[in-house]
Amino acid sequence: MHNRQDERFKTGLQIVAIICLMGLLAMIFHKAFVDLSLVWQQHSGGDFWVALGRYLFRNLAG
């Protein structure tokens, strides 16, 4: 009986960890989409790729 409770507890923790990981990935993808949209709006046309490269190199630590 005790072993079964441990397994349920571990499964519950795994589910919570998966939900937290999904939230973290969603935030990262949302920030990337917003940043790309902002660069696209500020530098439309052929200048976009140069501006995107500058933006990525400036924000490597972030």
N, C-alpha and C positions, 0 to 999 in steps of 0.2 A: 504494500500500500504506500509506504514512504517513497519507494523508488518511482512510483507512478506520479506522485505529486512533484517530485524533482523534475521529471521529464516535462510535465505541464508547465512548470515555472520556467524552465529553460526555453521551451517553445514560445512562451509568452514574451520572454526577453528578446528572443530572436525576431519576433514580429515587431516589437517596439523598435529594435535596432534597424530593421529594414525600413520602417516608416520614417525614422529620423534620417536615414541615408537618402531616401527618396526626396524628402524635404530639402536636404542640403543640395542635392543635384538639381532640383527644380530652381532653387535660388541662384545657383551658378549659371544655369542656362538662361534664366530670366535676365540676369545682369549682363551676360554676353549679348543677348538679343537687344537689350536697351542700348548698350554701348555701340553696337554696330549700327543701330538705327540712328543714333545721334551723330555718329561720324558720317553716315550716308546723307543725312539732312544738311550737315554743314559743308560737305565736300562732294557734291554730286558730279557725275561725269568721270573723266579720266583721272582726275586728281584724287579720287576716292582711295585707290590702292596705295598711293604714296602716303596719304593721310592715315590710312589704317596701319601701315607699317610703322609710321612715326608713333602712333598711339600705342601700338603693342610694345615697342621698344621702351617707351616712357613708362609703361605700367607693368614691366616684367615682374617686379617684386609684389605687385598687388594681385 
